[in-house]
Amino acid sequence: MADEFFYTTPLHPLAQPLVEQLTWEYATRYGSQFGEPPGAEMSRYPAELFAPPDGNFVLLLRDGRPIAGGAFKRYDERTAEMKRIWTHSDFRRQGLARRIVAEVEAQAIRQGYGKIYLTTGFRQPEAKGLYLETGYTPLFDVSADPAFYRKLPFEKELVAIPASAVRPPDGHAARSAA
């Protein structure tokens, strides 16, 4: 059971489970809560925004099958905006989202960013917990009812780790779509 990071675009056929499951997730959790059709978030940004040099899109593949993914796009000159963090419904509660967040952060550093900004929705307590646990600073009062804010913003200063200190776990690799 070999896992590998695969850099591609949201339009790649391997990305379809991510796109479809996230669209369903947003539609069922939020409906038209934000005054838009259910799932509108997934068509808000063109795929090109999640491509180098300003962004990137990564899948975690297990034996060639997408099990998690995430992306970022340019927010400002030194800040990337993380988006589309997803774990396949059959593989949740295994720390895969944490791995994706770490990989997205590392790639943002490689592309010259020094900070990550993100928002998550008030009906995603597991995402709020993930970002708090991985060192993100909430830009809202965490003691308040999340529904008051609706969108929960976070940020994190990125720190580059010397390449000599980084060793991918055995069986883990990264490749890009050609």
C-alpha positions, -999 to 999 in steps of 0.1 A, spaced: 0 0 0 22 28 -13 11 64 -9 24 92 -31 17 129 -37 6 137 -72 6 173 -85 -19 180 -112 -50 202 -118 -86 201 -106 -95 191 -142 -75 158 -142 -96 127 -141 -80 116 -108 -93 148 -92 -129 140 -100 -136 122 -67 -123 152 -48 -144 177 -68 -176 155 -67 -173 147 -29 -165 183 -19 -194 196 -40 -217 171 -23 -203 179 11 -207 217 7 -242 212 -8 -254 190 20 -239 210 48 -248 245 36 -275 242 9 -281 278 -2 -270 292 32 -248 318 16 -274 330 -9 -259 309 -37 -269 276 -53 -257 245 -33 -221 236 -41 -214 270 -57 -180 272 -39 -166 245 -61 -171 265 -93 -161 299 -78 -124 298 -90 -111 287 -124 -87 257 -123 -58 279 -136 -56 296 -102 -45 263 -87 -16 259 -111 21 271 -109 35 296 -107 9 311 -83 -8 280 -70 -8 242 -70 -31 212 -66 -21 180 -50 -37 146 -45 -26 119 -22 -28 86 -41 -28 52 -25 -21 25 -51 -31 50 -78 -64 59 -62 -71 94 -49 -77 93 -11 -70 130 -1 -62 163 -17 -58 200 -14 -47 231 -32 -37 267 -29 -38 299 -49 -22 333 -47 -39 355 -20 -13 383 -22 24 385 -30 36 366 1 5 347 10 -11 316 -4 -47 308 2 -53 271 10 -84 256 -5 -101 222 -13 -87 202 17 -104 169 13 -103 133 24 -122 105 7 -151 95 28 -138 59 30 -104 70 44 -113 96 71 -99 95 107 -64 84 95 -45 117 96 -46 122 58 -59 157 60 -30 166 83 -6 151 57 -22 172 29 -20 204 50 17 197 56 23 190 19 4 221 8 24 242 33 57 227 20 48 233 -16 37 269 -8 72 275 7 88 259 -23 69 284 -45 81 314 -24 52 320 -1 58 329 36 22 327 49 -10 308 44 -45 322 47 -77 301 46 -113 301 55 -136 272 65 -173 271 70 -190 272 104 -206 238 97 -172 221 95 -160 216 131 -135 189 120 -118 214 97 -118 241 124 -101 215 147 -76 205 121 -64 241 116 -62 248 153 -42 216 159 -18 223 130 -8 258 143 -31 281 124 -41 313 142 -79 319 142 -89 354 130 -121 352 149 -132 346 185 -131 308 190 -153 310 220 -182 326 200 -208 306 181 -192 298 147 -226 304 130 -222 341 140 -192 343 116 -203 318 90 -168 318 74 -140 311 98 -106 327 87 -72 314 98 -36 322 90 -2 308 96 33 320 91 53 294 72 88 284 83 111 267 58 127 235 71 162 228 58 161 201 31 186 181 51 161 178 79 133 166 57 130 128 52 98 115 36 84 85 54 92 52 36 68 44 8 60 81 3 69 100 -28 58 129 -49 53 132 -87 37 156 -111 13 150 -140 32 155 -173 
